[in-house]
Amino acid sequence: MKVNSLILASAAMWATVAHAQSSVTLYGLLDAGVTYTNNQHVSGTTGHSNVQATSGNLNSDRWGLRGSEDLGSGMHAIFTLENGFSITNGKLGQGGRMFGRQAWVGLATDQYGSVTLGRQYDSVVDYLGPMSLTGTQYGGTQFAHPFDNDNLDNSFRVDNAIKYASANYSGLKFGGVYGFSNQAGAFANNRLYSLGASYNTGPLNVAAAYMEINQPGVNSGGALDGTSTSADAPFTAQRQRVWGAGANYSFGAATVGLVWTQTKLDSATTISTGSPSNPTKFGNASGLSFNNYELNARYDLTPAWRISGAYTFTDGRLSNATTNAKPKWNQISLLSDYALSKRTDLYLEGVYQHVNGASGTVLNGALINGIGAQSATNTQVAVTAGIRTRF
């Protein structure tokens, strides 16, 4: 009896120690609303207003598992598996992937940072994304720059990726990502690499990032999936490059920010004007570029009620053997968000977009991100009321 008691006591002790050293967290976010759009393309040149149930207006629906195991000496084994879906119909997002938002595993140390492998975010998302109102809790999906050309709203993730993220060195953080092509004899065919850094000192936050993709989406096994049913890449081109920098400054209950990004695509052939799995063709291999300038602000009226807004001006260029267009987008985005609790909030947002200089090209119709269809005219307005909760 004494032996059995000692064995049981020892087992209980080791189970307690193992539990204290390891953790797995279940988490998630649900975002659903009703959206009114004044004009959506139907057929030919016809456009109609639309009222639709929508999801992921501020943040995409998700659930995930996040784990950490203490290996001793300040080292941890870490992993994240994150599923994306639509709450309006229950379907999987990211082309039907089980863990399409994130799926990675790696090692982290308190002193040097982490190295992880799997399907991950790029450095533009990690470092520059928080400076913009798109893709954050203060703005959301519909605040994205045209076609999310700079990926600040995280339209795609990087497959076959190895990532380094530094520890926080007195406010300085930096890192990089490399996505393998996984093709023998074609090392640069559909590969991606990116670098980024941010610095926080008191009320000031600054960040910068760079990303280059070689032949994005040309095969299904590279850094960006190019298959018709589960495509990641919003563009198909020989090369896509994104530069960007931004800064936020807080004073009292207010925060103001400025973000600039430039996206250049060489020999672009298709662009997503709705769903990446059904892209629109340019007709000729084209040179395509976007310069995005975003001025944003947010203000806490009360501890529960926040308002935010952004103005984005985008200067574009589309050129090929038959076309030399210089489209320009003006977009105004406003959001009012009221917290019912720490987990649940109600929101009302409105976005206005106007494009000119793109007549006769596939860029002509206004298209607010996440709405699903271009306008039959050069303007589009969307208003959404919704609820968001986290667990």
TORROTOR-416766 format. One record per residue: residue in one letter; x, y, z of N, C-alpha, C in turn. Coordinates in steps of 0.05 Angstrom, whole numbers, padded with zeros to 5 digits, always signed. Layout:
! residues N
AXYZXYZXYZ ...
This chain:
! residues 391
M+00016-00024+00000+00000+00000+00000+00017+00025+00000 K+00039+00024+00017+00057+00047+00018+00070+00052-00009 V+00079+00029-00022+00092+00032-00048+00073+00044-00069 N+00048+00034-00069+00028+00045-00087+00023+00074-00082 S+00022+00082-00057+00017+00110-00050+00040+00127-00060 L+00065+00117-00057+00088+00133-00066+00087+00136-00096 I+00080+00114-00110+00079+00115-00140+00058+00136-00149 L+00034+00135-00136+00013+00153-00144+00021+00182-00138 A+00033+00186-00115+00042+00213-00107+00063+00224-00127 S+00082+00207-00134+00103+00214-00153+00091+00221-00181 A+00072+00205-00190+00059+00210-00216+00044+00236-00216 A+00030+00241-00193+00015+00266-00191+00034+00290-00192 M+00057+00288-00178+00076+00309-00177+00087+00315-00205 W+00095+00294-00220+00106+00299-00247+00085+00309-00266 A+00060+00301-00263+00039+00312-00280+00035+00341-00275 T+00037+00349-00249+00035+00378-00242+00058+00394-00254 V+00083+00383-00252+00106+00397-00264+00103+00400-00294 A+00095+00378-00308+00092+00379-00337+00071+00399-00345 H+00049+00400-00329+00028+00419-00335+00038+00448-00332 A+00054+00452-00311+00064+00479-00306+00084+00488-00328 Q+00098+00469-00340+00118+00476-00360+00107+00478-00389 S+00083+00468-00393+00071+00467-00420+00044+00480-00419 S+00036+00492-00442+00009+00504-00443-00001+00503-00472 V-00027+00499-00475-00040+00500-00500-00065+00518-00497 T-00068+00538-00513-00090+00557-00511-00109+00555-00535 L-00134+00552-00530-00154+00554-00551-00164+00582-00552 Y-00165+00594-00576-00173+00622-00579-00189+00625-00605 G-00202+00648-00608-00217+00653-00633-00229+00680-00634 L-00241+00686-00657-00254+00712-00661-00277+00708-00681 L-00300+00720-00676-00323+00718-00693-00332+00746-00700 D-00336+00751-00726-00344+00778-00735-00365+00775-00756 A-00389+00785-00751-00412+00783-00770-00427+00809-00772 G-00437+00815-00795-00452+00840-00799-00470+00840-00823 V-00482+00863-00828-00499+00868-00851-00487+00892-00866 T-00482+00888-00892-00469+00909-00908-00487+00919-00930 Y-00489+00945-00933-00502+00958-00956-00481+00969-00974 T-00483+00962-01000-00465+00972-01020-00482+00986-01041 N-00474+01010-01049-00491+01026-01067-00490+01016-01096 N-00467+01003-01104-00465+00995-01132-00446+00971-01134 Q-00456+00949-01146-00440+00926-01152-00446+00917-01180 H-00424+00910-01194-00426+00902-01222-00442+00876-01225 V-00461+00875-01243-00477+00850-01247-00470+00838-01274 S-00475+00852-01296-00468+00842-01323-00466+00866-01341 G-00448+00863-01361-00444+00885-01380-00435+00910-01365 T-00449+00932-01367-00443+00956-01352-00464+00961-01331 T-00480+00941-01324-00501+00945-01305-00491+00943-01276 G-00501+00960-01259-00494+00959-01231-00519+00962-01214 H-00520+00949-01191-00543+00951-01173-00533+00953-01144 S-00550+00965-01127-00544+00965-01099-00548+00937-01087 N-00536+00932-01064-00538+00905-01052-00538+00908-01022 V-00554+00891-01009-00553+00888-00980-00547+00858-00975 Q-00525+00853-00960-00516+00825-00957-00506+00820-00929 A-00509+00795-00920-00496+00786-00895-00467+00782-00901 T-00450+00793-00883-00421+00792-00888-00407+00783-00862 S-00383+00773-00865-00367+00765-00842-00338+00775-00846 G-00324+00777-00824-00296+00786-00825-00293+00814-00834 N-00311+00832-00827-00310+00860-00836-00288+00875-00823 L-00284+00871-00796-00261+00884-00783-00238+00864-00781 N-00244+00840-00772-00223+00819-00770-00236+00793-00780 S-00220+00777-00795-00230+00752-00806-00237+00732-00784 D-00258+00717-00788-00266+00696-00769-00244+00675-00767 R-00239+00666-00743-00218+00647-00738-00221+00632-00712 W-00208+00609-00710-00203+00596-00684-00176+00582-00687 G-00163+00579-00664-00136+00568-00665-00127+00556-00640 L-00104+00543-00641-00090+00531-00619-00062+00542-00618 R-00054+00553-00595-00028+00564-00591-00014+00549-00568 G+00010+00539-00572+00023+00523-00551+00051+00531-00546 S+00060+00526-00521+00088+00532-00513+00096+00511-00493 E+00121+00501-00496+00133+00482-00477+00159+00494-00467 D+00162+00496-00441+00187+00506-00429+00208+00484-00431 L+00230+00489-00446+00251+00469-00448+00275+00475-00429 G+00272+00496-00414+00294+00503-00395+00314+00522-00407 S+00328+00536-00390+00349+00555-00398+00338+00577-00416 G+00313+00585-00412+00301+00606-00428+00292+00599-00455 M+00292+00573-00461+00283+00563-00488+00255+00551-00487 H+00240+00555-00508+00213+00544-00510+00208+00532-00537 A+00193+00510-00538+00182+00500-00563+00155+00513-00566 I+00149+00525-00590+00124+00539-00594+00111+00530-00620 F+00084+00533-00621+00070+00527-00645+00044+00542-00646 T+00033+00546-00670+00006+00558-00674-00007+00544-00697 L-00032+00536-00694-00049+00525-00715-00074+00543-00715 E-00079+00557-00737-00101+00576-00738-00118+00572-00763 N-00144+00567-00758-00163+00562-00779-00179+00587-00786 G-00184+00592-00812-00200+00614-00820-00226+00604-00833 F-00248+00617-00828-00273+00608-00839-00292+00632-00841 S-00316+00628-00853-00337+00648-00854-00360+00641-00836 I-00367+00659-00818-00389+00653-00800-00416+00654-00814 T-00417+00666-00837-00443+00668-00851-00451+00641-00863 N-00432+00624-00870-00439+00598-00882-00423+00575-00871 G-00404+00580-00853-00389+00559-00841-00367+00548-00858 K-00363+00558-00882-00343+00547-00900-00315+00555-00892 L-00295+00538-00898-00267+00544-00893-00258+00567-00911 G-00241+00584-00900-00229+00605-00916-00202+00596-00927 Q-00188+00616-00939-00161+00611-00950-00161+00586-00968 G-00180+00585-00986-00181+00564-01006-00188+00537-00995 G-00202+00535-00972-00210+00510-00962-00189+00496-00944 R-00168+00510-00936-00148+00498-00920-00158+00494-00891 M-00149+00473-00878-00157+00468-00850-00145+00489-00832 F-00119+00495-00835-00106+00516-00819-00094+00536-00839 G-00111+00550-00853-00103+00568-00874-00091+00594-00865 R-00098+00603-00841-00087+00628-00831-00058+00625-00821 Q-00053+00605-00805-00026+00600-00795-00023+00570-00789 A+00001+00560-00793+00008+00532-00785+00038+00531-00784 W+00049+00533-00759+00078+00533-00757+00087+00522-00730 V+00113+00515-00728+00125+00504-00704+00154+00514-00703 G+00165+00518-00679+00192+00527-00678+00202+00529-00649 L+00225+00543-00647+00238+00547-00621+00241+00577-00615 A+00238+00584-00590+00242+00612-00582+00259+00614-00557 T+00275+00635-00555+00290+00640-00531+00284+00668-00521 D+00286+00672-00495+00281+00699-00484+00301+00719-00493 Q+00325+00711-00499+00347+00729-00505+00349+00736-00535 Y+00345+00716-00552+00351+00720-00580+00326+00721-00599 G+00303+00712-00590+00280+00712-00607+00272+00684-00615 S+00259+00681-00639+00247+00655-00647+00254+00649-00676 V+00255+00623-00682+00257+00613-00709+00234+00593-00713 T+00217+00597-00733+00194+00581-00737+00192+00572-00766 L+00179+00550-00771+00176+00539-00798+00146+00531-00803 G+00137+00537-00827+00109+00530-00835+00096+00552-00851 R+00070+00553-00850+00054+00573-00864+00051+00598-00846 Q+00063+00621-00854+00066+00643-00836+00061+00670-00849 Y+00060+00691-00833+00057+00719-00843+00084+00729-00852 D+00083+00748-00871+00108+00760-00880+00115+00784-00863 S+00138+00797-00867+00147+00819-00851+00132+00844-00855 V+00119+00848-00878+00102+00872-00882+00079+00871-00863 V+00066+00848-00861+00044+00844-00842+00054+00847-00813 D+00076+00834-00806+00085+00834-00779+00093+00861-00768 Y+00108+00877-00784+00120+00901-00774+00105+00927-00783 L+00098+00928-00809+00085+00952-00819+00055+00951-00816 G+00043+00928-00816+00014+00925-00813+00002+00940-00789 P+00014+00939-00765+00003+00953-00742+00003+00983-00745 M+00018+00995-00764+00017+01024-00768-00007+01033-00784 S-00019+01014-00799-00043+01020-00816-00068+01013-00801 L-00091+01025-00809-00116+01017-00797-00128+00992-00810 T-00118+00984-00833-00129+00960-00845-00115+00935-00832 G-00131+00914-00828-00120+00890-00816-00115+00892-00787 T-00124+00913-00773-00122+00916-00744-00149+00918-00732 Q-00150+00919-00706-00175+00922-00692-00187+00950-00694 Y-00172+00969-00705-00181+00997-00706-00194+01004-00733 G-00192+00986-00753-00202+00992-00779-00214+00968-00792 G-00198+00952-00805-00207+00926-00814-00204+00922-00844 T-00218+00900-00853-00215+00890-00880-00222+00911-00901 Q-00244+00925-00897-00254+00944-00917-00237+00969-00919 F-00219+00973-00899-00201+00997-00900-00176+00992-00918 A-00173+00968-00929-00149+00961-00944-00144+00979-00968 H-00119+00982-00976-00112+00997-01000-00121+00981-01024 P-00125+00994-01048-00137+00981-01071-00125+00953-01077 F-00143+00933-01078-00135+00905-01084-00117+00894-01062 D-00115+00908-01040-00095+00901-01019-00068+00895-01032 N-00060+00914-01049-00036+00910-01066-00010+00907-01050 D-00010+00918-01025+00014+00916-01008+00012+00895-00987 N-00010+00880-00986-00015+00858-00967-00016+00868-00938 L-00021+00893-00933-00024+00902-00905-00048+00890-00892 D-00068+00881-00908-00092+00868-00896-00088+00838-00896 N-00064+00829-00903-00058+00800-00900-00075+00783-00918 S-00078+00791-00944-00093+00775-00963-00080+00748-00968 F-00054+00746-00965-00040+00720-00969-00020+00715-00947 R-00015+00689-00943+00006+00680-00925+00028+00667-00941 V+00050+00659-00928+00073+00648-00942+00075+00619-00934 D+00074+00601-00954+00078+00573-00950+00108+00567-00950 N+00115+00544-00939+00143+00534-00939+00162+00555-00927 A+00153+00569-00906+00167+00592-00896+00184+00586-00872 I+00207+00598-00871+00224+00598-00846+00226+00627-00838 K+00220+00632-00812+00218+00660-00802+00236+00663-00778 Y+00250+00686-00777+00264+00695-00752+00251+00720-00742 A+00244+00721-00716+00234+00745-00703+00250+00749-00678 S+00262+00773-00676+00280+00779-00654+00264+00783-00628 A+00279+00782-00606+00267+00791-00580+00264+00821-00581 N+00251+00832-00560+00248+00861-00558+00272+00873-00544 Y+00288+00888-00559+00312+00900-00548+00306+00930-00542 S+00295+00936-00519+00289+00963-00510+00272+00978-00531 G+00252+00964-00542+00234+00975-00561+00240+00969-00590 L+00263+00958-00596+00271+00951-00623+00265+00921-00628 K+00250+00916-00650+00245+00889-00659+00250+00887-00689 F+00260+00864-00698+00266+00861-00726+00264+00831-00734 G+00262+00826-00760+00260+00798-00768+00258+00795-00798 G+00256+00770-00807+00254+00764-00835+00241+00738-00841 V+00232+00735-00865+00218+00710-00874+00229+00702-00901 Y+00232+00676-00905+00239+00665-00931+00220+00642-00938 G+00206+00644-00960+00188+00623-00969+00200+00608-00993 F+00204+00582-00990+00217+00566-01010+00199+00560-01034 S+00211+00558-01058+00195+00551-01082+00189+00521-01082 N+00206+00505-01068+00203+00476-01067+00204+00463-01095 Q+00218+00475-01114+00220+00464-01141+00249+00458-01147 A+00254+00434-01155+00281+00426-01163+00288+00440-01189 G+00312+00452-01190+00321+00466-01214+00308+00493-01219 A+00290+00502-01201+00277+00528-01204+00275+00541-01177 F+00298+00546-01165+00299+00555-01137+00284+00581-01133 A+00284+00599-01154+00272+00625-01151+00244+00626-01163 N+00233+00603-01171+00207+00603-01183+00185+00601-01162 N+00172+00624-01157+00151+00626-01136+00164+00624-01108 R+00183+00640-01103+00195+00643-01076+00189+00671-01065 L+00192+00674-01039+00187+00700-01026+00207+00705-01005 Y+00216+00730-01002+00232+00738-00979+00224+00766-00970 S+00225+00771-00944+00217+00797-00934+00233+00803-00908 L+00236+00829-00903+00251+00838-00879+00235+00861-00867 G+00236+00864-00841+00222+00886-00828+00234+00893-00801 A+00227+00916-00791+00236+00925-00764+00216+00946-00754 S+00214+00947-00727+00198+00968-00714+00212+00977-00689 Y+00205+01002-00681+00217+01013-00657+00196+01029-00642 N+00193+01024-00616+00174+01037-00599+00188+01051-00577 T+00183+01077-00574+00194+01092-00552+00173+01111-00542 G+00162+01105-00519+00140+01121-00508+00116+01123-00526 P+00108+01147-00534+00084+01150-00551+00090+01146-00581 L+00115+01142-00589+00122+01140-00617+00127+01111-00625 N+00115+01103-00647+00120+01077-00660+00128+01082-00689 V+00150+01070-00698+00158+01072-00726+00164+01044-00736 A+00161+01040-00762+00165+01013-00774+00171+01016-00803 A+00185+00996-00814+00192+00994-00842+00194+00965-00850 A+00188+00959-00876+00189+00931-00885+00193+00930-00915 Y+00203+00908-00924+00207+00902-00953+00199+00873-00959 M+00187+00869-00982+00180+00842-00990+00184+00839-01020 E+00195+00816-01029+00198+00810-01057+00188+00782-01063 I+00171+00779-01083+00161+00753-01092+00169+00749-01121 N+00182+00727-01126+00190+00720-01153+00169+00701-01165 Q+00156+00710-01187+00135+00695-01201+00114+00684-01182 P+00100+00703-01168+00080+00694-01149+00057+00679-01162 G+00050+00656-01149+00027+00641-01157+00029+00625-01183 V+00054+00621-01194+00056+00607-01219+00055+00576-01215 N+00058+00567-01190+00055+00538-01186+00042+00534-01159 S+00033+00509-01154+00017+00504-01129+00034+00496-01106 G+00060+00492-01110+00077+00483-01088+00097+00503-01078 G+00095+00528-01087+00115+00548-01079+00106+00564-01055 A+00118+00588-01052+00113+00605-01029+00084+00615-01029 L+00073+00621-01053+00045+00629-01056+00031+00609-01074 D+00011+00596-01064-00004+00577-01080-00017+00590-01104 G-00015+00578-01127-00026+00589-01152-00048+00572-01164 T-00059+00552-01149-00080+00536-01161-00106+00551-01162 S-00124+00543-01179-00149+00558-01184-00168+00556-01160 T-00166+00535-01144-00186+00531-01122-00176+00542-01096 S-00150+00545-01092-00140+00554-01066-00118+00575-01069 A-00121+00592-01089-00100+00611-01095-00096+00631-01072 D-00071+00637-01066-00063+00658-01047-00059+00685-01061 A-00044+00684-01084-00034+00708-01096-00056+00725-01109 P-00059+00751-01100-00077+00769-01114-00069+00776-01142 F-00042+00774-01147-00031+00781-01173-00015+00757-01184 T-00015+00755-01211+00004+00737-01224+00023+00755-01240 A+00049+00752-01235+00069+00769-01248+00096+00755-01246 Q+00115+00767-01261+00142+00756-01259+00155+00763-01232 R+00149+00787-01222+00160+00795-01196+00142+00816-01183 Q+00139+00814-01157+00124+00834-01141+00142+00843-01119 R+00145+00870-01116+00161+00881-01095+00144+00902-01080 V+00147+00901-01053+00133+00920-01036+00152+00933-01017 W+00153+00960-01016+00168+00975-00997+00148+00990-00979 G+00155+00997-00955+00137+01013-00939+00149+01022-00913 A+00138+01044-00903+00146+01055-00877+00123+01069-00864 G+00123+01071-00838+00100+01084-00825+00107+01092-00797 A+00090+01109-00785+00095+01118-00758+00068+01125-00745 N+00066+01119-00719+00042+01127-00703+00052+01143-00679 Y+00036+01162-00671+00043+01178-00647+00018+01182-00630 S+00020+01175-00604-00003+01177-00586+00001+01200-00567 F-00022+01214-00562-00022+01235-00542-00050+01236-00529 G-00050+01230-00503-00075+01228-00489-00091+01204-00500 A-00116+01210-00507-00135+01190-00517-00133+01187-00547 A-00116+01202-00560-00115+01202-00590-00089+01190-00600 T-00090+01178-00624-00067+01167-00638-00070+01175-00667 V-00048+01186-00679-00049+01192-00707-00026+01177-00721 G-00030+01171-00746-00009+01155-00760-00007+01162-00790 L+00015+01156-00801+00020+01160-00830+00035+01135-00840 V+00025+01125-00863+00037+01101-00875+00040+01105-00905 W+00064+01098-00915+00069+01098-00944+00078+01071-00952 T+00067+01061-00974+00077+01036-00987+00078+01040-01017 Q+00096+01025-01029+00098+01024-01058+00099+00995-01067 T+00082+00988-01086+00082+00961-01097+00088+00962-01127 K+00107+00946-01136+00113+00945-01164+00111+00916-01174 L+00098+00912-01197+00095+00886-01209+00106+00886-01237 D+00124+00868-01243+00136+00865-01269+00121+00844-01285 S+00114+00851-01310+00100+00832-01328+00076+00819-01315 A+00058+00836-01304+00034+00826-01291+00014+00816-01312 T+00001+00794-01307-00018+00782-01326-00046+00780-01315 T-00050+00777-01289-00077+00776-01278-00077+00791-01251 I-00102+00799-01244-00106+00812-01218-00133+00803-01207 S-00134+00799-01181-00159+00791-01169-00177+00816-01165 T-00200+00816-01178-00220+00838-01174-00244+00828-01160 G-00241+00807-01144-00263+00796-01129-00251+00773-01113 S-00249+00749-01125-00238+00726-01112-00211+00719-01126 P-00190+00713-01110-00165+00705-01122-00167+00680-01140 S-00187+00663-01135-00191+00639-01151-00204+00645-01178 N-00212+00670-01182-00225+00677-01208-00214+00704-01217 P-00188+00706-01223-00175+00731-01229-00183+00742-01256 T-00179+00769-01259-00184+00782-01285-00158+00786-01300 K-00159+00780-01326-00134+00782-01342-00131+00810-01353 F-00105+00819-01354-00099+00845-01365-00100+00845-01396 G-00096+00822-01408-00095+00820-01437-00067+00820-01448 N-00049+00836-01437-00021+00836-01445-00005+00837-01419 A+00019+00825-01419+00037+00827-01397+00042+00857-01392 S+00038+00866-01367+00038+00895-01361+00057+00901-01339 G+00066+00926-01339+00079+00938-01316+00058+00951-01299 L+00058+00945-01273+00037+00955-01256+00049+00965-01230 S+00041+00988-01220+00052+00998-01195+00031+01014-01180 F+00034+01015-01153+00016+01029-01136+00033+01044-01115 N+00027+01069-01110+00038+01085-01088+00015+01091-01069 N+00016+01081-01045-00006+01085-01026+00003+01104-01003 Y-00014+01124-00998-00008+01143-00976-00033+01143-00958 E-00029+01134-00933-00051+01132-00914-00046+01150-00890 L-00066+01168-00884-00066+01184-00860-00088+01173-00843 N-00082+01165-00818-00103+01153-00801-00102+01165-00773 A-00125+01161-00759-00127+01171-00732-00148+01155-00717 R-00145+01153-00691-00165+01141-00674-00166+01156-00647 Y-00190+01155-00635-00194+01171-00611-00213+01156-00592 D-00206+01154-00567-00223+01141-00547-00241+01162-00534 L-00267+01162-00543-00286+01181-00531-00291+01175-00502 T-00294+01149-00496-00296+01139-00469-00280+01113-00468 P-00277+01101-00444-00263+01075-00443-00276+01054-00460 A-00302+01056-00467-00316+01036-00482-00320+01044-00511 W-00319+01070-00518-00327+01079-00544-00303+01092-00559 R-00296+01080-00582-00273+01090-00597-00283+01097-00626 I-00272+01118-00637-00277+01125-00665-00250+01125-00679 S-00250+01118-00705-00225+01118-00720-00231+01124-00749 G-00212+01132-00764-00216+01138-00792-00189+01140-00807 A-00191+01138-00833-00167+01139-00850-00174+01151-00877 Y-00156+01166-00888-00157+01175-00916-00133+01163-00930 T-00139+01149-00953-00118+01137-00969-00119+01148-00997 F-00096+01157-01007-00093+01164-01035-00074+01145-01048 T-00082+01133-01070-00065+01114-01084-00061+01124-01113 D-00036+01126-01120-00028+01134-01147-00017+01110-01162 G-00031+01102-01183-00023+01078-01197-00012+01083-01225 R-00001+01061-01237+00009+01063-01265+00006+01035-01277 L-00007+01034-01300-00011+01009-01316-00001+01014-01344 S+00019+00999-01353+00030+01004-01380+00036+00977-01393 N+00030+00976-01419+00038+00953-01436+00038+00963-01465 A+00038+00945-01484+00040+00952-01512+00017+00970-01521 T-00006+00967-01509-00030+00981-01518-00042+01000-01498 T-00031+01001-01474-00043+01017-01452-00022+01032-01437 N-00029+01057-01430-00013+01073-01412-00031+01089-01394 A-00041+01076-01373-00061+01089-01356-00048+01097-01329 K-00059+01118-01317-00049+01128-01291-00073+01131-01272 P-00084+01108-01263-00107+01110-01245-00100+01121-01218 K-00120+01134-01206-00116+01145-01179-00141+01138-01163 W-00136+01130-01138-00157+01122-01120-00158+01141-01096 N-00181+01151-01088-00185+01165-01064-00205+01149-01046 Q-00197+01144-01021-00214+01128-01004-00216+01140-00976 I-00240+01143-00966-00245+01153-00939-00259+01131-00924 S-00249+01124-00900-00259+01102-00884-00263+01112-00855 L-00287+01106-00844-00294+01114-00817-00306+01091-00801 L-00300+01090-00775-00309+01068-00758-00316+01079-00731 S-00339+01070-00721-00347+01075-00693-00350+01048-00679 D-00336+01043-00657-00336+01017-00644-00342+01021-00614 Y-00362+01005-00605-00370+01007-00577-00367+00980-00563 A-00352+00979-00542-00346+00954-00527-00368+00948-00507 L-00381+00926-00510-00401+00917-00490-00387+00903-00466 S-00363+00892-00471-00347+00880-00451-00318+00879-00462 K-00300+00865-00447-00273+00863-00457-00271+00845-00482 R-00291+00829-00486-00291+00809-00508-00309+00817-00531 T-00330+00832-00527-00351+00835-00547-00356+00865-00552 D-00358+00872-00578-00363+00900-00586-00382+00901-00609 L-00396+00924-00612-00413+00930-00635-00399+00952-00651 Y-00403+00951-00677-00389+00971-00694-00407+00980-00717 L-00401+01004-00727-00413+01016-00751-00391+01028-00767 E-00388+01020-00792-00366+01031-00808-00377+01038-00836 G-00364+01057-00848-00370+01066-00875-00345+01071-00891 V-00345+01063-00917-00322+01067-00934-00332+01079-00961 Y-00318+01099-00970-00323+01112-00996-00298+01110-01013 Q-00301+01100-01038-00278+01099-01056-00285+01110-01083 H-00266+01126-01094-00269+01138-01121-00244+01133-01136 V-00246+01123-01161-00223+01119-01178-00227+01134-01204 N-00205+01145-01215-00206+01158-01241-00180+01153-01256 G-00180+01157-01282-00156+01154-01298-00152+01125-01307 A-00172+01107-01302-00168+01079-01309-00189+01070-01330 S-00201+01089-01344-00222+01082-01363-00211+01063-01385 G-00226+01042-01391-00218+01023-01411-00200+01001-01401 T-00194+01001-01375-00177+00980-01364-00192+00964-01343 V-00181+00942-01334-00194+00925-01313-00194+00939-01286 L-00179+00961-01283-00178+00976-01258-00199+00997-01256 N-00216+01001-01275-00234+01023-01277-00255+01024-01255 G-00267+01001-01248-00289+01001-01228-00278+01004-01200 A-00291+01019-01184-00284+01021-01155-00289+00994-01142 L-00272+00987-01123-00275+00961-01110-00265+00964-01081 I-00283+00965-01062-00276+00966-01034-00269+00937-01025 N-00247+00934-01011-00237+00908-01004-00258+00893-00987 G-00262+00867-00994-00280+00850-00979-00309+00851-00987 I-00316+00870-01006-00344+00873-01014-00352+00851-01034 G-00333+00842-01051-00338+00820-01069-00342+00826-01098 A-00349+00851-01105-00354+00857-01133-00348+00886-01138 Q-00335+00892-01161-00330+00919-01169-00356+00934-01175 S-00354+00960-01172-00376+00978-01180-00376+00980-01211 A-00400+00984-01222-00403+00989-01250-00395+01017-01257 T-00390+01033-01237-00381+01061-01241-00354+01064-01227 N-00344+01089-01226-00318+01094-01214-00320+01101-01184 T-00344+01098-01172-00347+01103-01144-00361+01079-01131 Q-00356+01075-01105-00370+01054-01090-00371+01063-01061 V-00394+01058-01048-00398+01064-01020-00408+01039-01006 A-00397+01033-00983-00405+01010-00967-00409+01018-00938 V-00431+01010-00926-00437+01015-00898-00443+00989-00884 T-00430+00983-00862-00433+00958-00848-00439+00962-00818 A-00459+00948-00808-00464+00946-00779-00459+00918-00770 G-00444+00914-00749-00438+00886-00741-00431+00883-00712 I-00425+00858-00705-00417+00851-00678-00392+00833-00680 R-00375+00836-00660-00350+00820-00660-00345+00810-00631 T-00338+00786-00628-00331+00775-00602-00307+00757-00604 R-00293+00755-00582-00268+00740-00580-00270+00719-00558 F-00255+00698-00561-00254+00678-00539-00226+00667-00537 
